[in-house]
């Protein structure tokens, strides 16, 4: 696994060094509580985060590394049960209408997930040990749209992710967004 991550990092830096100075780069950020009925009725808090670095290879094609994940705290149990996923990976995006301020896109993102949960012994669940860790290879496909401001320095990505693994909402489909700064 360490060799796979190291190889991915090396490929990323090779691609970055070969990118021409005229190409665009951006940093994307997402940090928010997941808005669902459990948040509003006080059953749980689910914090979602993502950080990505993007560089453009051609007008239509961008790629880069991404760190993302979520932390969940179930509040209706005392003591609270918590679990989290941390994803290390990358993404490839193909954008349609690259010169427009509204850009539909299709994105592919493979990543490696590190999952953990903490369940104090007083709250045991059948077949679930008090504490645990897991890791696995996953990914998602996502159609979406990028909305740019007039100067094209800031953008908002709105997209729908599909995966064979569950997201923060427990489903294999989730709506998401990300704010980006381009330089």
LUMROLO-447427 format. One record per residue (C-alpha): residue number from 1; x negated, z negated, y. Coordinates in steps of 0.1 Angstrom, whole numbers. Example, Ala and Ser with C-alpha at 12.3 -4.5 7.8 and 13.67 -1.06 7.14 Angstrom:
<rs>
+-----+-------+-------+-------+
! num !     u !     w !     v !
+-----+-------+-------+-------+
!   1 !  -123 !   -78 !   -45 !
!   2 !  -137 !   -71 !   -11 !
+-----+-------+-------+-------+
</rs>
This chain:
<rs>
+-----+-------+-------+-------+
! num !     u !     w !     v !
+-----+-------+-------+-------+
!   1 !     0 !     0 !     0 !
!   2 !   -28 !    -9 !    24 !
!   3 !   -44 !    26 !    18 !
!   4 !   -11 !    43 !    26 !
!   5 !    -7 !    24 !    59 !
!   6 !   -44 !    31 !    68 !
!   7 !   -40 !    68 !    59 !
!   8 !    -9 !    70 !    81 !
!   9 !   -26 !    53 !   110 !
!  10 !   -56 !    77 !   107 !
!  11 !   -34 !   108 !   106 !
!  12 !   -16 !    95 !   137 !
!  13 !   -48 !    90 !   157 !
!  14 !   -61 !   125 !   145 !
!  15 !   -29 !   141 !   158 !
!  16 !   -31 !   122 !   191 !
!  17 !   -66 !   132 !   197 !
!  18 !   -58 !   168 !   190 !
!  19 !   -28 !   168 !   214 !
!  20 !   -36 !   186 !   246 !
!  21 !   -36 !   167 !   279 !
!  22 !    -6 !   187 !   292 !
!  23 !    17 !   175 !   265 !
!  24 !    42 !   148 !   272 !
!  25 !    41 !   113 !   259 !
!  26 !    66 !    85 !   259 !
!  27 !    72 !    49 !   249 !
!  28 !   106 !    40 !   235 !
!  29 !   120 !     4 !   234 !
!  30 !   151 !   -12 !   219 !
!  31 !   157 !   -50 !   221 !
!  32 !   193 !   -62 !   218 !
!  33 !   217 !   -83 !   197 !
!  34 !   237 !   -62 !   173 !
!  35 !   272 !   -61 !   187 !
!  36 !   298 !   -68 !   159 !
!  37 !   326 !   -92 !   152 !
!  38 !   302 !  -118 !   137 !
!  39 !   284 !  -121 !   171 !
!  40 !   316 !  -126 !   190 !
!  41 !   332 !  -151 !   167 !
!  42 !   300 !  -171 !   164 !
!  43 !   292 !  -165 !   127 !
!  44 !   258 !  -149 !   132 !
!  45 !   233 !  -135 !   156 !
!  46 !   215 !  -103 !   146 !
!  47 !   186 !   -93 !   169 !
!  48 !   175 !   -56 !   166 !
!  49 !   142 !   -43 !   180 !
!  50 !   121 !   -11 !   180 !
!  51 !    90 !     1 !   197 !
!  52 !    78 !    37 !   193 !
!  53 !    51 !    59 !   208 !
!  54 !    61 !    96 !   211 !
!  55 !    40 !   126 !   218 !
!  56 !    51 !   162 !   220 !
!  57 !    34 !   189 !   199 !
!  58 !    56 !   217 !   211 !
!  59 !    87 !   219 !   233 !
!  60 !   110 !   213 !   204 !
!  61 !    88 !   190 !   182 !
!  62 !    78 !   154 !   188 !
!  63 !    65 !   127 !   165 !
!  64 !    48 !    93 !   165 !
!  65 !    46 !    58 !   150 !
!  66 !    73 !    33 !   152 !
!  67 !    77 !    -5 !   146 !
!  68 !   112 !   -17 !   142 !
!  69 !   134 !   -42 !   124 !
!  70 !   159 !   -70 !   128 !
!  71 !   163 !  -108 !   124 !
!  72 !   196 !  -123 !   113 !
!  73 !   206 !  -159 !   116 !
!  74 !   239 !  -170 !    99 !
!  75 !   253 !  -197 !   121 !
!  76 !   283 !  -208 !    99 !
!  77 !   259 !  -224 !    74 !
!  78 !   242 !  -257 !    80 !
!  79 !   212 !  -255 !    78 !
!  80 !   212 !  -218 !    89 !
!  81 !   203 !  -190 !    65 !
!  82 !   179 !  -164 !    80 !
!  83 !   166 !  -131 !    69 !
!  84 !   146 !  -103 !    85 !
!  85 !   133 !   -68 !    80 !
!  86 !   102 !   -54 !    97 !
!  87 !    96 !   -17 !    94 !
!  88 !    63 !     2 !    99 !
!  89 !    65 !    39 !    99 !
!  90 !    67 !    71 !   119 !
!  91 !    92 !    97 !   129 !
!  92 !    95 !   135 !   133 !
!  93 !   121 !   149 !   158 !
!  94 !   133 !   184 !   164 !
!  95 !   151 !   188 !   197 !
!  96 !   174 !   216 !   207 !
!  97 !   175 !   228 !   243 !
!  98 !   142 !   213 !   252 !
!  99 !   144 !   222 !   289 !
! 100 !   179 !   207 !   294 !
! 101 !   187 !   171 !   306 !
! 102 !   210 !   168 !   276 !
! 103 !   191 !   174 !   244 !
! 104 !   207 !   173 !   209 !
! 105 !   181 !   164 !   182 !
! 106 !   176 !   158 !   145 !
! 107 !   152 !   130 !   135 !
! 108 !   135 !   121 !   102 !
! 109 !   118 !    87 !    99 !
! 110 !   100 !    74 !    68 !
! 111 !    89 !    37 !    69 !
! 112 !    77 !     8 !    48 !
! 113 !    99 !   -23 !    50 !
! 114 !    88 !   -59 !    47 !
! 115 !   118 !   -81 !    41 !
! 116 !   120 !  -118 !    39 !
! 117 !   147 !  -145 !    38 !
! 118 !   147 !  -183 !    41 !
! 119 !   174 !  -203 !    25 !
! 120 !   169 !  -240 !    23 !
! 121 !   175 !  -256 !   -11 !
! 122 !   207 !  -273 !     0 !
! 123 !   223 !  -238 !     4 !
! 124 !   215 !  -221 !   -29 !
! 125 !   233 !  -190 !   -38 !
! 126 !   238 !  -178 !   -74 !
! 127 !   207 !  -158 !   -84 !
! 128 !   190 !  -162 !   -50 !
! 129 !   159 !  -184 !   -48 !
! 130 !   155 !  -206 !   -16 !
! 131 !   128 !  -183 !     0 !
! 132 !   118 !  -148 !    -8 !
! 133 !    99 !  -117 !     3 !
! 134 !   102 !   -80 !    -7 !
! 135 !    88 !   -47 !     4 !
! 136 !    98 !   -11 !    -2 !
! 137 !    96 !    24 !    11 !
! 138 !   127 !    37 !    29 !
! 139 !   137 !    60 !    57 !
! 140 !   165 !    75 !    76 !
! 141 !   179 !   108 !    89 !
! 142 !   195 !   108 !   123 !
! 143 !   213 !   134 !   144 !
! 144 !   216 !   124 !   180 !
! 145 !   214 !   133 !   217 !
! 146 !   189 !   124 !   244 !
! 147 !   202 !   120 !   280 !
! 148 !   175 !   124 !   307 !
! 149 !   175 !   114 !   343 !
! 150 !   169 !   140 !   370 !
! 151 !   131 !   135 !   371 !
! 152 !   130 !   135 !   333 !
! 153 !   109 !   103 !   333 !
! 154 !   136 !    81 !   317 !
! 155 !   159 !    89 !   288 !
! 156 !   184 !    73 !   266 !
! 157 !   186 !    83 !   229 !
! 158 !   220 !    79 !   212 !
! 159 !   219 !    86 !   175 !
! 160 !   236 !    79 !   141 !
! 161 !   212 !    68 !   113 !
! 162 !   218 !    75 !    76 !
! 163 !   197 !    59 !    49 !
! 164 !   199 !    50 !    12 !
! 165 !   191 !    14 !    22 !
! 166 !   213 !   -10 !    43 !
! 167 !   208 !   -14 !    80 !
! 168 !   214 !   -46 !   101 !
! 169 !   252 !   -41 !    97 !
! 170 !   249 !   -41 !    58 !
! 171 !   259 !    -4 !    57 !
! 172 !   239 !    27 !    51 !
! 173 !   251 !    41 !    84 !
! 174 !   245 !    27 !   119 !
! 175 !   249 !    38 !   155 !
! 176 !   218 !    31 !   175 !
! 177 !   202 !    37 !   209 !
! 178 !   167 !    36 !   225 !
! 179 !   155 !    36 !   261 !
! 180 !   124 !    58 !   267 !
! 181 !    98 !    62 !   295 !
! 182 !    80 !    95 !   296 !
! 183 !    45 !   100 !   311 !
+-----+-------+-------+-------+
</rs>
